[in-house]
Amino acid sequence: MAWIVRKIPATPAIPAMTPPRLADRLLTWFCAPHLREEVLGDLHERYALRVKRIGEKNAKWRYWRDMLTYVRPEFVKRKPSEYPQPTNTTMLRNYLKIAFRTLAKHKGYSAINMAGLSVGMAVALLIGLWLWDELSFNKYHEHYDRIAQVKQHVLNNGEVQTWNTAPFPLAEELRRNYGSDFKRVVLAREDGSHILSSGDIKFSERGVYFEPQVTEMLSLKMLKGSRNGLREPGSILLSESVAKAFFGDVDPMNKLIKIDNNLSVKVTGVYEDLPRNSFFHEVSFMAPWDLYYNNTEWVRTMADPWRPNAFQVFVQLADQADFDKVSFKIRDAKLKRVSKELAKKKPALFLHPMSQWHLYSEFKDGVNVGGKIQYVWLFGIIGVFVLLLACINFMNLSTARSEKRAKEVGIRKAVGSVRTQLIYQFLFESLLIVFFSLLLALLWVQLLLPTFNEVADKELRILWTNPIFWSICLGFSALTGLIAGSYPAFYLSSFNPVQILKGTGPSLRFKVGRLASLPRQVLVVVQFTVSVTLIIGTIIVFRQIQFARNRPIGYESNGLISVPMVTADIHKHFDAVKRELLQTGAISEMAESSSPPTEVWNSSSSIDWKGKDPNLSVDFSIVEASHDYGKTIGWTIKEGRDFSRDFLTDSSGIILNEAAVKFMGLNNRNGGLPVGETIRWFDQPFKVIGVVKDLVIQSPYEQVKPTVFHLANYAGAVTILKINPQRSASEALGQIETVFKKFNPSQPFDYQFVDEEFGRKFGNEERIGKLASFFAVLAIFISCLGLFGLASFIAEQRTKEIGVRKVLGASVANLWGLLSVDFIRLVIISCIIATPIAYYSLHEWLQKFTYHTSIPWWIFAASSIGALVITLATVSFQAIKAALMNPVKSLRSE
């Protein structure tokens, strides 16, 4: 039986009906949304028919061709009415309403966010006010960008030094030979405080003798009189506060005042007090230069007027003149006039613009190396970083809560919201939080300003009525809101609604995926890197201050006071004053000196000694003192003896410090110190009678300069007294004041404790250290606030996991470790990153000091341990709270 096999025809292959995906994507991108569905439908239908008729390959080519035919304006153009505009008031009202509801619903989250942001913004505002003050220094003066001081570089002791002073003939030299480059040239002399008296009223005030053009140069705002008031030789201009102190509400014009109980002058003008951020703000009065010149014998009779550099020269450039070109032109103006001996110093004049006096005032080897501008940059960067920390908190907390908001995003997208609307919504929420934070920040700033001013030694205030301030504040807040809200806005709005609503979207990834939390981890590392760097920096700054404070200064400053002597009355009755004070028991010693123990006001280059290089230009510090100066300050004689009344020849004797002996090389000649050697000073022989240990008189961070101590037979500039340690300071000062007023009734009793004066040498560094610690504490606070928020969120998110683990036997310690270990790991990474950054920056900072501390390893270890302890303390509260939770409550919802 034969089987008939029926041949079944093969089933034809079903052609693929999927059009080119890339073409679809391009069409979706450029085609207007309201036409997209219709166009895609037509193209897909046509593609399916063509596949059957001409095959898949040709159908695809034609699909591409048809798709490109839709690239026409009528298909590309959007319908504005279908897209929300951010300026639409309805939408803005909607955004505002939703933002308020969100903030009210999540009060804890909102409070943490606003607290962190407000503190960060308050720090940024404080630093901004400080920067405003620093950068506006001297701008009070109308011509501040055309004013300069004439300075000079001189070669001394083998190094280039920069002096602010000049010989007084220089002003006339500039007017005579370079007059076309200057609008005004002003000579000035400032020599400390003066006694101003009117009747029985006496004040010790700081004043300057100026040439008359200074009033126009500094654009003084005259409240009484005119700027021509200084043109009369016997005149004086008073600041508003001093005029008020002397005359109250009485018109001070044409009233008589005495300067230093000697010069009678007439008040010819009162000017508005110069602001604190002016170079001349401490100048309480201005008197004519001619008055000083005509009444100062040593100036009128000096043999070589080009020798003493004891005056200041200020200039205002002509309108078309250029600072650099004029500086170059006047470079040798002094060199051409000085003697051959002084020419060895190679004096090179230059103009230092007023706009740089405050921030660029440091010179090293003849090169401007900046100055306070470094701190402006430093605090500007700190302000940005602290604000960045606050923004990071906001980003971290917003993205961490993405699981809760993911459903909201999914539903809003499902009902028609486009991504742009969601971005606007999240940014609006961010801006609202920033706005509230700004109000809080202004409150913080108002409360903190008194403390901040005390630390920073400023008189800052909020510029309530300044429109520029408000413009900057609002612009800065908007920028902060955009920075803080940008990442959450773009991150949250990117969720796919289908995946979210199915439960397979970002929420799930957030739970189990480590990479999903990577951005937050990076931000936490950035936060703690900044905080740890600030902690290390603060420790090093205070360590450097302490290092300099502990440096042996070569004398005993405790109980030592210096009293400035404006008149010679105390000098005339020196023995009687001393005897009376010793009898009262108020003091144990007393002496006169040409400068206080913390400063040197005189120097000399006319010192010669056997073996000196004839081409060497020198500059020795000179202290001229009375007998008992050494006993009063308590210096240490290393070789030889102190000045003594038993040796009449001591008037031609000198005492050197160790630095001078070393510089002169005298200790190498006979194998010992140079006691008995003769040196020449102004070609006169002086015998070295002793050598003292180095005294730290000037900068405690620099090497001690070669110094010569000489016995003076004329009135000193200060009287130095050693308070009897058996007496209380207040009691002794009262007795000293009584005796001083008895012998010098015309001078107000004004004194300074030497140890306090020495302490002021650290003022700048102390302020930097205090400000750095202030900001470091706030940076840590902001970082911890962020950690606290993150820890609370993660604890809440893992509630069920914790419940299961507790049921299975996990202890509280195990759960605490589980929740804390991630944060500890991040902080350890931060410490590792912060260590080289801090080391490099602080090492560079320390190099500016000749005498500086080291950077030991334990500081990095201590800072890291401190950061870990703070982190654990912050996280532990939430971790332990979660670990102690009853598992029944968390598992019941499953």
C-alpha positions in Angstrom: 0.0 0.0 0.0 1.5 3.1 -1.1 1.2 6.0 1.1 0.3 9.2 -0.7 2.3 11.9 0.9 0.9 15.3 0.5 3.5 18.0 0.3 2.7 20.8 2.7 4.0 24.1 1.4 6.6 25.9 3.7 5.2 28.7 5.8 6.5 32.0 4.4 8.8 34.0 6.7 7.0 36.8 8.4 8.8 40.0 7.6 9.8 42.2 10.5 7.3 45.0 11.2 9.6 47.1 13.4 10.6 50.3 11.7 14.1 51.7 12.3 14.3 52.7 15.9 16.8 55.5 15.3 14.5 57.1 12.8 11.7 56.9 15.3 13.8 58.6 18.0 14.9 61.4 15.7 11.3 61.9 14.7 10.2 62.0 18.4 12.9 64.5 19.1 12.1 67.1 16.4 8.4 66.6 15.8 6.0 68.7 17.9 4.4 66.6 20.6 0.8 67.3 19.4 1.6 65.9 15.9 3.9 63.2 17.0 1.4 60.4 17.6 -0.4 61.0 14.3 2.8 61.2 12.2 4.3 58.1 13.8 1.0 56.1 13.2 1.0 57.0 9.5 4.6 56.1 9.1 4.3 52.8 10.9 1.2 51.8 8.9 2.9 52.7 5.6 6.0 50.8 6.7 4.0 47.6 7.3 2.3 47.7 3.9 5.7 48.3 2.2 7.3 45.4 3.9 4.8 43.1 2.4 5.0 44.7 -1.0 8.7 45.5 -1.5 10.5 43.8 1.3 11.9 44.9 4.6 15.2 46.4 3.3 13.5 48.8 0.8 10.8 49.6 3.3 13.4 50.8 5.8 15.0 53.1 3.2 11.7 54.6 2.3 10.8 54.9 6.0 13.9 57.1 6.5 13.0 59.1 3.4 9.5 59.7 4.6 10.6 60.6 8.1 13.0 63.3 6.8 10.1 64.9 4.8 8.6 65.9 8.1 11.5 68.1 8.9 9.5 71.2 8.1 8.5 74.2 10.2 4.8 73.1 10.4 5.8 69.9 12.1 8.7 71.2 14.2 6.8 74.2 15.6 5.4 73.7 19.2 2.1 75.0 20.4 2.9 77.4 23.2 -0.4 76.9 24.8 0.3 73.3 25.5 3.5 74.0 27.5 3.6 75.6 30.9 5.5 78.8 31.2 7.5 79.4 34.4 6.2 83.0 34.5 2.6 81.8 34.3 1.0 83.1 37.5 -1.3 80.0 37.8 1.6 77.7 37.6 3.6 79.8 40.0 0.7 79.7 42.5 0.5 76.0 42.0 4.2 75.5 42.6 4.0 77.6 45.7 1.0 75.7 47.1 2.7 72.3 46.5 6.0 73.6 47.9 4.3 74.8 51.1 2.4 71.5 51.5 5.6 69.5 51.0 7.4 71.6 53.6 4.5 71.3 56.1 4.2 67.6 55.6 7.9 66.9 56.2 8.6 69.2 59.1 11.7 67.5 60.4 13.3 67.2 57.0 12.4 70.9 56.2 13.8 72.0 59.6 17.1 70.2 59.1 17.4 71.6 55.6 16.6 75.2 56.6 18.9 75.0 59.6 21.8 73.8 57.6 21.2 76.2 54.8 20.7 79.2 57.1 23.9 78.5 59.0 25.8 78.1 55.7 24.3 81.3 54.3 25.0 83.2 57.6 28.6 82.2 57.4 28.7 83.2 53.7 27.1 86.5 54.6 29.5 87.2 57.5 32.5 86.4 55.3 30.9 88.5 52.5 30.6 91.5 54.9 34.2 91.0 56.0 35.4 90.8 52.3 33.3 93.9 51.5 35.1 95.8 54.2 38.5 94.5 53.2 38.1 95.1 49.5 36.6 98.6 50.0 39.6 99.7 52.1 40.5 103.4 51.3 37.7 103.7 48.7 36.3 106.5 50.9 38.9 108.8 49.3 37.6 110.0 46.0 41.0 109.8 44.3 42.1 106.5 45.9 43.0 105.0 42.6 45.3 107.8 41.7 47.0 108.3 45.1 50.3 106.6 46.0 53.0 106.6 48.6 56.6 107.0 47.6 58.5 104.0 49.0 62.1 102.9 48.4 64.0 99.6 48.2 67.4 99.8 49.9 70.2 97.3 50.2 71.0 96.6 53.8 72.9 93.8 55.6 73.0 91.8 52.3 69.2 92.0 51.7 66.8 94.3 50.0 64.6 96.1 52.5 61.5 98.2 51.7 60.9 101.4 53.6 57.8 103.5 53.8 59.8 106.6 54.7 61.9 109.1 52.7 64.0 112.2 53.2 62.0 115.4 53.3 63.7 117.1 50.3 62.3 114.4 48.1 58.9 116.0 47.9 60.4 119.2 46.4 62.6 117.1 44.1 59.5 115.4 42.7 57.7 118.7 42.2 60.6 120.4 40.6 61.8 117.6 38.2 58.8 115.4 37.7 56.0 117.9 38.2 54.1 117.0 35.0 53.5 113.5 36.3 51.9 114.6 39.5 48.8 116.5 40.4 49.7 116.8 44.0 52.8 116.0 46.1 52.4 116.0 49.9 55.1 115.8 52.5 54.1 114.4 55.9 55.5 113.7 59.3 53.9 111.4 61.8 55.6 110.7 65.1 53.1 109.1 67.4 50.7 110.6 69.8 50.5 114.3 70.8 48.9 116.1 73.6 46.0 118.4 72.5 44.8 120.7 75.2 42.2 123.4 75.4 41.8 125.0 78.9 41.7 122.1 81.3 40.7 119.5 78.7 43.6 117.4 77.5 43.7 114.4 75.2 46.4 112.2 73.8 45.7 112.0 70.1 47.4 110.8 67.0 48.0 113.5 64.4 50.0 114.2 61.3 51.7 117.3 60.0 50.8 117.6 56.3 51.4 120.0 53.5 48.1 121.8 52.7 47.2 119.9 49.5 46.4 116.8 51.5 42.9 117.9 52.2 42.1 117.9 48.5 44.1 114.7 47.9 42.2 112.8 50.6 38.9 114.5 49.6 38.1 115.3 53.3 34.4 116.0 53.9 34.5 119.3 55.8 31.8 119.8 58.4 33.2 123.2 59.4 35.6 125.5 57.6 37.1 124.6 54.2 39.8 122.4 52.8 42.0 125.5 52.7 42.2 125.5 56.5 45.7 124.1 56.6 47.2 126.9 54.5 47.6 129.1 57.6 50.8 128.1 59.5 49.1 128.3 62.9 46.1 126.3 62.1 44.7 122.9 62.8 42.0 120.6 61.4 40.1 118.4 63.9 38.2 115.3 63.3 34.5 115.5 64.2 34.9 113.2 67.3 37.8 115.2 68.7 36.1 118.5 68.0 33.0 117.1 69.8 35.2 115.9 72.8 36.8 119.3 73.2 33.9 121.7 72.5 30.7 119.7 72.7 28.0 121.6 70.8 29.9 124.9 70.8 31.2 126.0 67.4 34.9 125.0 67.5 35.9 127.4 64.6 38.7 129.8 65.6 39.1 128.3 69.0 42.7 128.0 70.3 44.3 124.6 71.0 47.8 123.7 72.1 49.8 120.9 70.7 52.2 119.2 73.1 51.8 122.2 75.5 53.9 124.2 73.2 52.3 125.2 69.9 49.2 127.4 70.0 47.0 126.8 66.9 43.6 127.9 65.8 40.9 125.5 64.7 40.2 126.3 61.0 38.2 123.3 60.1 36.4 120.2 61.2 36.2 117.1 59.0 34.0 114.1 59.1 35.7 111.2 60.9 37.5 109.0 58.5 36.0 105.5 58.3 37.7 102.5 60.0 38.6 101.0 56.7 40.7 104.0 55.7 44.5 104.1 56.1 44.2 107.4 57.9 41.3 106.5 60.2 43.4 106.9 63.4 44.5 110.4 62.4 42.5 112.7 64.8 44.0 116.0 63.7 46.0 117.5 60.9 48.4 120.3 61.3 50.5 122.2 58.7 53.9 120.9 57.8 55.4 124.5 58.0 54.3 124.5 61.7 56.4 121.4 62.3 59.3 122.5 60.3 59.6 126.0 61.8 59.4 124.6 65.4 61.7 121.5 65.0 65.3 122.4 65.3 66.8 119.1 64.3 65.0 119.2 61.0 65.9 122.8 60.2 69.6 122.4 61.1 70.4 118.9 59.8 73.7 118.8 57.9 72.6 116.4 55.2 68.8 116.5 54.7 68.9 113.5 52.3 70.2 111.3 55.1 67.3 110.8 57.6 64.5 108.7 56.2 62.0 110.0 58.7 59.2 111.4 56.6 56.4 110.3 54.3 55.7 111.5 50.8 52.3 111.0 49.2 51.4 111.8 45.6 48.4 112.1 43.4 49.2 111.2 39.8 48.2 113.5 36.9 45.2 112.3 35.0 47.1 110.8 32.1 50.0 109.5 34.1 50.7 105.8 34.5 51.8 104.3 37.8 54.4 101.9 36.3 55.9 104.5 34.0 56.2 107.2 36.7 57.6 104.6 39.1 60.3 103.9 36.6 61.0 107.6 35.9 61.5 108.5 39.6 63.5 105.3 40.5 66.9 107.1 40.8 65.6 110.5 42.1 67.1 109.9 45.5 70.2 108.1 44.3 71.2 111.1 42.3 71.2 113.3 45.5 72.7 111.2 48.2 76.3 110.9 49.3 78.6 108.2 48.0 78.3 106.3 51.3 74.5 106.3 51.1 74.6 105.4 47.4 75.9 102.0 48.4 72.4 101.2 49.6 71.2 101.6 46.0 68.0 103.4 47.0 65.3 102.7 44.3 62.1 104.8 44.6 58.8 103.4 43.5 55.1 104.3 43.8 52.9 102.1 46.0 49.3 102.7 44.9 46.8 103.5 47.7 44.5 100.7 46.3 47.3 98.2 47.4 48.2 99.7 50.8 46.0 97.4 52.8 46.0 94.1 50.9 49.4 94.1 49.2 51.7 95.7 51.8 54.4 93.0 52.2 57.7 93.1 50.4 60.4 90.5 50.4 63.8 91.1 48.8 62.3 94.0 46.9 59.3 92.1 45.6 55.7 92.6 46.6 54.6 89.2 48.0 51.0 90.2 48.8 49.9 90.5 52.4 46.3 90.4 53.6 45.1 89.5 50.2 46.0 85.9 51.1 43.5 86.0 53.9 40.9 87.5 51.6 41.3 84.6 49.3 41.4 82.1 52.2 38.2 83.3 53.8 36.5 83.7 50.4 37.3 80.0 49.7 36.1 79.0 53.2 32.9 80.9 52.7 32.2 79.1 49.4 33.0 75.8 50.9 30.8 76.3 54.0 28.0 77.3 51.7 28.7 74.3 49.5 28.5 72.0 52.6 25.0 73.4 53.3 24.0 72.8 49.6 25.4 69.3 49.8 23.2 68.6 52.8 20.2 69.8 50.8 21.1 67.6 47.8 21.8 64.6 50.0 18.6 64.8 51.9 16.6 65.4 48.8 18.0 62.5 46.9 17.9 60.3 49.9 14.1 60.9 50.1 13.7 60.0 46.4 12.0 56.8 47.3 9.2 58.7 49.0 8.9 61.2 46.2 9.3 58.7 43.4 5.7 57.7 43.7 4.6 61.3 43.5 6.8 61.8 40.4 5.3 58.6 38.8 1.7 59.7 39.4 2.3 63.3 38.3 3.9 62.0 35.1 1.2 59.5 34.6 -1.5 62.2 34.7 0.3 64.3 32.2 3.1 66.3 33.8 6.2 66.7 31.6 9.7 66.6 33.0 10.1 70.4 32.6 7.2 71.0 35.0 8.7 68.7 37.6 12.1 70.4 37.3 10.4 73.7 37.9 8.5 72.3 40.8 11.6 70.9 42.6 13.6 74.1 41.9 10.7 76.2 43.2 10.7 74.1 46.4 14.4 74.6 46.7 14.1 78.4 46.2 11.4 78.6 48.8 13.5 76.8 51.4 16.5 79.1 50.5 14.3 82.1 50.9 13.2 81.1 54.4 16.8 80.2 55.1 17.9 83.6 54.0 15.6 85.2 56.5 17.0 82.9 59.2 20.5 83.7 58.1 20.0 87.4 58.4 18.8 86.8 62.0 21.9 84.7 62.7 24.1 87.4 61.3 22.5 90.1 63.3 22.9 88.0 66.5 26.5 86.9 65.7 27.8 90.3 64.4 29.0 91.6 67.9 31.0 88.4 68.5 32.3 88.3 65.0 33.3 92.0 65.1 35.2 91.3 68.3 37.0 88.4 66.8 37.7 90.0 63.5 38.5 93.5 65.0 36.0 95.1 62.7 32.9 97.3 62.9 30.8 95.4 60.4 27.0 95.9 60.2 24.3 94.6 57.9 23.7 97.1 55.1 20.0 97.3 55.5 19.5 100.3 53.3 22.0 99.4 50.6 20.3 98.2 47.4 23.6 96.6 46.2 23.6 94.5 49.3 20.1 93.3 48.7 20.7 92.7 45.1 23.8 90.6 46.0 21.8 88.8 48.7 18.9 87.9 46.4 21.2 86.9 43.6 23.3 84.9 45.9 20.1 83.2 47.3 18.8 82.4 43.9 22.2 80.9 42.9 22.3 78.9 46.1 18.7 77.7 45.5 19.6 76.7 42.0 22.8 74.9 43.0 21.2 73.2 46.0 18.1 72.2 44.0 19.6 71.4 40.6 20.7 67.8 41.4 17.5 66.8 43.2 15.4 68.4 40.5 17.1 66.7 37.6 17.5 63.4 39.5 13.9 63.1 40.8 12.3 64.3 37.5 14.2 61.6 35.5 12.3 58.7 37.1 10.4 56.5 34.7 6.7 56.5 35.7 6.0 53.0 34.5 8.9 51.5 36.4 8.1 53.5 39.5 4.4 52.5 39.5 5.4 48.8 38.9 7.8 49.0 41.8 10.9 48.2 39.7 12.2 51.7 39.3 14.7 53.9 41.2 13.0 53.2 44.5 14.1 49.6 44.2 17.5 50.5 43.0 17.7 52.9 45.9 17.1 50.1 48.3 19.5 47.5 47.1 21.9 49.2 44.7 25.1 50.7 46.1 25.8 52.7 43.0 22.5 54.6 43.5 23.9 56.1 46.7 27.3 56.8 45.3 26.7 60.5 44.6 25.5 61.0 48.2 28.6 59.2 49.5 30.8 61.5 47.3 29.1 64.5 48.7 29.5 63.4 52.3 33.2 62.8 51.6 33.5 66.3 50.2 31.8 67.7 53.3 34.1 66.0 55.8 37.2 66.6 53.7 36.5 70.4 54.0 35.7 70.1 57.7 38.8 68.0 58.6 41.0 70.4 56.6 39.6 73.3 58.5 40.2 71.5 61.8 43.8 70.8 60.9 44.4 74.3 59.7 43.0 75.8 62.9 45.3 73.6 65.1 48.4 74.6 63.1 47.6 78.3 63.2 47.3 78.2 67.0 50.3 76.0 67.3 52.3 78.6 65.3 51.1 81.4 67.5 52.0 79.4 70.6 55.4 78.5 69.2 56.2 82.2 68.7 54.8 83.1 72.1 57.0 80.6 73.8 60.1 81.8 72.0 62.6 83.2 74.6 62.4 87.0 74.2 65.5 87.8 76.2 63.9 90.0 78.8 61.2 89.9 81.5 58.0 91.5 80.2 55.7 90.7 83.1 54.9 93.8 85.2 56.7 96.1 82.8 54.9 99.2 81.5 56.0 101.9 79.1 54.7 105.5 79.3 55.1 107.7 76.2 56.9 111.0 76.9 55.6 113.8 74.8 57.3 116.5 76.8 60.6 116.5 78.6 59.2 117.1 82.1 59.7 113.6 83.5 63.3 113.6 82.1 64.1 116.9 83.8 63.0 115.4 87.2 63.9 111.8 86.4 65.8 111.2 89.7 63.1 112.8 91.8 60.3 110.8 90.1 62.2 107.6 90.4 63.1 108.2 94.1 59.5 109.0 94.9 58.1 106.0 93.1 60.7 103.7 94.9 59.7 105.2 98.2 56.0 104.4 97.6 57.0 100.9 96.7 55.1 101.1 93.4 58.1 100.2 91.2 61.3 98.3 91.6 63.1 99.9 88.6 62.7 102.7 86.1 64.6 103.9 82.9 64.2 106.0 79.8 64.5 104.7 76.3 64.3 106.0 72.7 61.6 103.3 72.0 59.5 100.8 74.0 60.8 97.3 74.5 58.5 96.0 71.8 59.7 98.4 69.1 62.8 100.0 67.6 62.3 103.5 66.2 65.8 104.3 65.2 68.4 102.7 62.9 71.8 103.7 61.6 73.9 102.7 58.7 77.0 104.7 59.8 78.6 102.0 61.8 82.1 100.7 60.9 84.4 98.2 62.4 87.7 96.6 61.7 87.4 94.0 59.0 84.2 95.3 57.6 83.7 94.9 53.8 83.9 98.5 52.5 81.2 97.7 49.9 78.8 96.3 52.6 75.8 98.5 53.3 74.6 98.0 56.9 71.6 99.0 59.0 71.7 98.5 62.7 68.8 99.0 65.1 69.6 101.6 67.6 68.2 101.8 71.2 69.3 104.8 73.2 68.6 104.3 76.9 69.4 105.6 80.3 71.3 103.8 83.1 69.3 100.9 84.6 67.6 100.1 81.3 69.0 96.6 81.4 68.0 96.1 85.1 64.5 97.5 84.3 63.7 95.2 81.5 65.7 92.3 82.9 68.1 91.5 80.0 70.9 88.9 80.3 74.5 90.1 80.0 76.4 87.3 78.2 79.8 89.0 78.3 81.2 92.2 79.8 78.9 94.4 81.9 75.9 96.7 81.9 76.0 100.5 81.7 77.1 101.9 85.1 77.3 105.3 86.8 80.7 104.2 88.1 82.2 104.5 84.7 82.1 108.0 83.3 83.5 106.7 80.0 80.3 104.7 79.4 79.0 107.7 77.4 81.3 106.5 74.6 80.5 102.8 75.3 78.0 100.5 73.6 76.4 97.2 74.2 75.7 94.8 71.3 73.3 92.0 71.0 74.4 88.5 69.9 72.9 89.1 66.4 75.1 92.2 66.0 78.3 90.3 67.1 77.5 87.5 64.7 76.8 89.8 61.8 79.9 91.8 62.4 82.0 88.6 62.7 83.7 90.0 65.8 83.5 86.9 67.8 85.7 85.0 65.4 88.8 87.2 65.7 90.1 86.4 69.2 88.1 83.3 69.8 85.8 85.2 72.2 83.1 87.9 72.3 84.2 91.4 71.3 84.2 93.2 74.7 86.9 95.9 74.6 86.8 96.2 70.8 86.3 99.6 69.3 83.8 100.3 66.5 83.2 103.6 64.8 79.7 105.3 64.7 79.5 108.4 62.6 83.3 108.3 62.6 83.4 108.5 66.4 85.1 105.7 68.4 82.9 103.6 70.7 84.1 100.9 73.0 82.1 97.6 73.3 81.5 97.2 77.0 79.1 94.2 76.9 77.2 91.7 74.9 73.6 90.8 75.8 71.4 87.9 74.7 69.2 88.6 71.8 66.0 90.5 72.7 63.0 89.9 70.5 62.0 93.5 70.0 60.4 93.5 66.6 58.6 90.6 64.9 58.6 87.4 67.0 58.4 85.4 63.7 61.6 86.9 62.3 65.3 86.7 63.2 66.6 89.2 65.7 68.2 92.2 63.9 71.7 93.5 64.8 71.2 96.0 67.6 73.3 98.6 69.3 72.4 99.9 72.8 73.8 103.3 73.6 73.7 105.4 76.7 71.7 108.6 76.0 71.9 111.9 77.9 68.7 113.4 76.6 65.0 112.8 77.1 63.8 109.5 76.0 60.6 108.9 74.0 59.3 106.5 76.6 59.7 105.8 80.3 59.9 102.2 81.2 58.8 101.1 84.7 59.0 97.7 86.5 56.0 97.4 88.8 56.9 96.1 92.2 55.8 92.4 92.2 54.8 92.8 95.8 52.1 95.3 94.8 48.9 94.8 92.9 49.0 96.4 89.4 46.0 98.6 90.0 47.5 100.0 93.3 50.9 100.6 91.7 49.4 102.2 88.6 47.5 104.6 90.8 50.6 105.7 92.6 52.6 106.0 89.4 49.9 108.2 87.9 49.9 110.5 91.0 53.6 111.0 90.8 53.6 111.5 87.0 50.9 114.1 87.2 52.8 115.8 90.0 55.9 116.3 87.8 54.1 116.4 84.4 50.6 117.8 84.9 50.2 118.8 81.3 50.3 115.2 79.9 47.5 112.7 80.4 48.8 109.6 82.0 48.8 107.0 79.3 50.6 103.6 79.7 50.9 100.2 78.0 51.8 96.9 79.6 54.7 95.5 77.6 53.5 91.9 77.7 50.2 93.1 76.2 52.0 95.1 73.5 54.0 92.1 72.7 50.9 90.0 72.6 49.4 92.4 69.9 52.2 91.3 67.6 50.2 88.0 67.3 46.9 89.9 66.7 46.7 89.2 63.0 47.5 85.5 63.3 45.2 85.2 66.4 42.3 86.7 64.5 43.0 84.3 61.6 43.1 81.4 64.0 39.9 82.4 65.8 38.0 83.0 62.5 39.3 79.7 61.1 38.1 77.9 64.3 34.8 79.8 64.2 34.2 78.6 60.6 35.5 75.1 61.3 33.0 74.6 64.1 30.2 75.8 61.9 31.4 73.6 59.0 31.4 70.6 61.4 28.0 71.5 62.6 26.6 71.7 59.1 28.2 68.4 58.1 26.9 66.7 61.2 23.4 68.2 60.6 23.5 66.5 57.2 24.8 63.2 58.7 22.0 63.4 61.2 19.4 63.8 58.5 20.9 61.0 56.4 21.2 58.7 59.4 17.6 59.3 60.4 16.4 58.6 56.9 18.4 55.5 56.5 17.3 54.2 59.9 13.7 54.9 58.8 14.2 53.2 55.5 15.7 50.0 57.1 13.2 49.8 59.9 11.8 46.5 58.6 15.3 45.0 58.1 16.2 46.0 61.6 13.0 44.4 62.9 13.8 41.1 61.1 17.4 41.1 62.4 16.2 41.7 65.9 13.7 38.8 65.7 16.6 36.6 64.4 18.7 37.6 67.4 20.8 40.6 66.4 22.0 42.7 69.4 21.8 46.5 69.7 25.5 46.7 69.2 25.2 44.7 66.0 22.5 47.0 64.7 24.4 50.1 65.8 27.5 48.8 63.8 25.3 48.0 60.8 24.0 51.5 60.6 27.2 53.3 61.5 29.9 51.5 59.6 29.0 53.2 56.2 29.4 56.7 57.6 32.6 55.8 59.4 34.1 54.5 56.2 33.2 57.7 54.4 34.8 59.9 57.1 38.0 57.8 57.1 38.2 58.4 53.3 37.7 62.1 54.0 40.5 62.1 56.5 42.8 60.4 54.0 42.0 63.0 51.3 42.2 66.0 53.7 45.6 65.1 55.1 47.8 65.9 52.0 45.7 68.9 51.1 46.1 70.4 54.6 49.7 69.5 54.8 50.6 71.2 51.5 48.6 74.4 52.1 49.8 74.8 55.7 53.4 74.0 54.9 53.2 76.8 52.3 51.7 79.2 54.8 54.4 78.5 57.4 57.2 79.3 55.0 56.3 83.0 55.2 57.6 82.9 58.7 61.4 82.7 59.3 60.7 81.3 62.8 58.0 78.8 62.5 56.7 75.5 64.0 56.7 72.1 62.5 53.7 70.0 61.3 53.8 66.8 63.4 51.9 63.7 62.3 49.8 63.5 65.5 47.8 66.5 64.4 46.4 64.6 61.5 45.7 61.6 63.6 44.0 63.7 66.3 41.9 65.6 63.8 40.8 62.3 62.2 39.9 60.7 65.5 38.0 63.9 66.5 36.1 63.8 63.2 35.3 60.1 63.8 34.1 60.7 67.3 31.9 63.5 66.2 30.5 61.3 63.4 29.8 58.5 65.8 28.1 60.8 68.2 25.9 62.2 65.4 25.0 58.9 63.9 24.7 56.9 67.1 21.6 58.7 68.3 19.6 57.6 65.3 21.3 54.2 65.1 20.6 53.3 68.7 17.1 54.7 68.5 16.4 52.4 65.5 18.0 49.4 67.2 15.9 49.8 70.3 12.6 50.0 68.3 10.1 47.3 69.0 10.3 44.9 65.9 6.6 44.0 66.2 5.6 47.5 65.1 7.9 47.5 62.0 7.0 43.9 61.0 3.2 44.3 61.5 2.9 46.4 58.3 4.4 43.5 56.2 
